[in-house]
Amino acid sequence: MDCVFESGFDQATADLIIQLQLQDVGVYAEYVKGKAREPTDEELAFQLQNDDLESGSQLLSDRRMAMSFAAAVQADAQILVDSQVEEDINANDRDIARHWTENGGSPIAETSFPSNSESTALDDETLTKLQILYVSGMEGYQGIESVDEAGTETEQAESSAWAARRIRQAPSQMHRCIACAEDTEFVNVIQRGRMDGNAVFPAGEW
């Protein structure tokens, strides 16, 4: 079964392969069913294979659900960003009001907030890294593909405008790390602010 996951098959193909193998094992199980004797090595091997295939089928089901969640988060990304910006502004307003109440209306330094575009870029990069690390792997770094209709009750197609935006904002796959001077997958590096701008370091170096 490992070859199913290591060969880079898409979700639908991997599902089909495992289901066909489960059917084959089921046919064999029906053939030997009801014989009152100790199971042979062959039967034990088929039972182990069946357990392995069922685990693989559950893994694919979980991955399909994870991809569905990730696609939903991406589809609502702008709404989530706008909501977060609004919450930050409201929190700042409350802090200003509390300061005025506690300090008799003395002036307070204005707190700046990240712009909508900056917050969106940050959130897009973070979501993309999480998607690559836990859902799609590096081959899916430009965005999650549509989840196959099999096993899902509903499916929403993304608009062409959102698709164009997603592709345009997809980060470059490789970044040059200034610590080791090598091109590194962007999920394994992190930007750290410094006096002369932003620098890219390995994710483990702080």
C-alpha positions in Angstrom: 0.0 0.0 0.0 2.9 2.3 0.6 3.4 2.6 -3.2 0.0 4.2 -3.4 1.2 7.1 -1.3 4.8 7.3 -2.6 3.9 7.2 -6.3 2.2 10.6 -6.3 -1.2 9.4 -7.3 -4.0 11.9 -7.0 -6.7 11.5 -4.4 -9.3 9.8 -6.7 -6.7 7.4 -8.2 -5.4 6.4 -4.7 -9.0 5.9 -3.5 -9.8 3.7 -6.5 -6.7 1.5 -6.1 -7.3 0.9 -2.4 -11.0 0.1 -2.9 -10.2 -2.4 -5.7 -7.7 -4.1 -3.4 -10.2 -4.2 -0.6 -12.7 -5.8 -2.9 -10.2 -8.5 -3.9 -9.4 -9.2 -0.2 -13.2 -9.4 0.5 -13.7 -11.9 -2.3 -11.0 -14.1 -0.8 -12.4 -13.8 2.7 -15.8 -15.0 1.4 -14.2 -17.9 -0.3 -12.5 -19.2 2.9 -15.4 -18.1 5.2 -17.0 -20.8 7.4 -14.1 -23.3 7.4 -13.7 -24.5 11.0 -9.9 -24.7 11.2 -6.9 -22.7 12.1 -6.2 -19.9 9.7 -3.3 -20.6 7.3 -0.4 -18.3 6.7 -2.0 -17.3 3.5 -5.2 -16.3 5.3 -3.3 -14.4 8.0 -1.4 -12.6 5.3 -4.7 -11.5 3.6 -6.1 -10.4 7.0 -3.0 -8.3 7.6 -3.3 -6.8 4.1 -7.0 -6.1 4.7 -6.1 -4.2 8.0 -3.4 -2.3 6.2 -5.8 -1.3 3.3 -8.5 -0.2 5.7 -6.0 2.0 7.5 -5.0 3.5 4.2 -8.6 4.0 3.2 -9.2 5.9 6.5 -6.0 8.0 5.9 -7.3 9.0 2.5 -10.7 9.9 3.9 -9.0 12.1 6.6 -6.8 13.7 3.9 -9.9 14.4 1.8 -11.5 16.1 4.8 -8.4 18.1 5.5 -8.2 19.3 2.0 -11.9 20.3 2.1 -11.2 22.3 5.3 -8.2 24.0 3.8 -10.1 24.9 0.6 -12.9 26.4 2.8 -10.4 28.5 4.7 -8.8 29.7 1.5 -12.1 30.6 0.0 -13.0 32.7 3.1 -9.5 34.1 3.6 -10.4 37.7 2.8 -13.4 37.6 5.0 -11.3 36.3 7.9 -8.6 38.9 7.3 -11.1 41.7 7.2 -12.7 40.4 10.4 -9.3 40.3 12.1 -8.4 43.8 11.1 -11.8 45.1 12.4 -11.2 43.3 15.7 -7.7 44.8 16.0 -9.1 48.3 15.4 -11.9 47.8 17.9 -9.4 46.5 20.5 -7.2 49.6 19.9 -10.2 51.9 20.3 -11.0 50.2 23.6 -7.4 50.7 24.8 -7.6 54.4 23.9 -10.9 54.8 25.7 -9.5 53.1 28.8 -6.4 55.2 28.7 -8.4 58.4 28.6 -10.6 57.3 31.4 -7.7 56.3 33.6 -5.4 59.2 32.8 -7.9 62.1 32.6 -7.8 62.6 28.8 -4.0 62.9 28.5 -2.7 62.3 24.9 -1.7 58.8 23.8 0.6 57.8 21.0 -1.3 56.5 18.0 -1.0 52.8 17.4 -0.6 51.8 13.8 -2.2 48.8 12.3 -1.0 46.6 9.4 -2.7 47.4 6.2 -5.3 45.0 4.7 -3.0 44.0 1.9 -0.1 43.3 4.4 -2.3 41.2 6.6 -3.6 39.3 3.6 -0.1 38.6 2.3 1.0 37.3 5.7 -2.1 35.1 6.1 -1.8 33.7 2.6 1.9 32.7 3.2 1.1 31.1 6.6 -1.9 29.2 5.2 0.2 28.0 2.2 3.0 26.7 4.4 0.5 24.8 6.6 -1.2 23.4 3.5 2.1 22.2 2.1 3.4 20.7 5.4 0.2 19.0 6.4 -2.1 18.5 3.4 -0.8 18.7 -0.1 3.0 18.4 0.0 5.3 20.6 -2.2 3.6 19.5 -5.4 0.5 21.5 -4.3 2.3 24.7 -3.3 0.3 26.8 -5.7 -3.0 25.9 -4.1 -5.2 23.1 -3.2 -6.8 21.3 -6.1 -10.5 20.8 -6.1 -11.6 17.9 -3.9 -12.9 15.0 -6.0 -16.6 14.6 -6.0 -16.4 11.0 -4.7 -17.1 10.9 -1.0 -18.3 14.5 -0.8 -21.9 15.7 -0.8 -21.3 19.2 -2.1 -18.6 21.0 -4.0 -18.2 24.7 -4.8 -16.2 25.9 -7.7 -14.0 28.9 -7.0 -14.6 32.0 -9.0 -12.1 33.0 -11.8 -11.3 36.2 -9.9 -10.3 34.2 -6.7 -8.4 31.7 -8.7 -6.4 34.4 -10.4 -5.7 36.1 -7.1 -4.6 32.8 -5.5 -2.2 32.0 -8.3 -0.8 35.5 -8.3 -0.1 35.5 -4.6 1.4 32.0 -4.5 4.9 32.3 -3.1 8.0 31.2 -5.0 8.9 27.6 -4.2 12.5 28.3 -3.5 14.1 31.0 -1.4 17.8 31.9 -1.0 18.9 31.4 2.6 21.4 34.0 3.6 22.7 31.8 6.5 23.8 28.9 4.2 23.7 30.7 0.9 21.6 27.8 -0.6 18.2 27.7 -2.3 15.7 26.2 0.2 12.1 25.3 0.0 10.2 28.3 1.3 8.3 26.2 3.9 11.7 25.6 5.6 12.8 29.2 5.9 11.4 32.2 7.7 11.8 36.0 7.2 13.4 37.9 10.1 13.3 41.7 10.2 16.7 43.5 10.6 18.0 47.0 10.3 18.6 46.9 6.5 15.4 45.0 5.6 14.1 41.5 5.7 16.4 38.5 5.6 15.5 34.8 5.0 16.8 32.3 7.5 16.3 28.6 8.1 13.1 28.0 10.1 15.1 26.4 12.9 17.5 29.3 13.4 16.3 32.0 15.9 
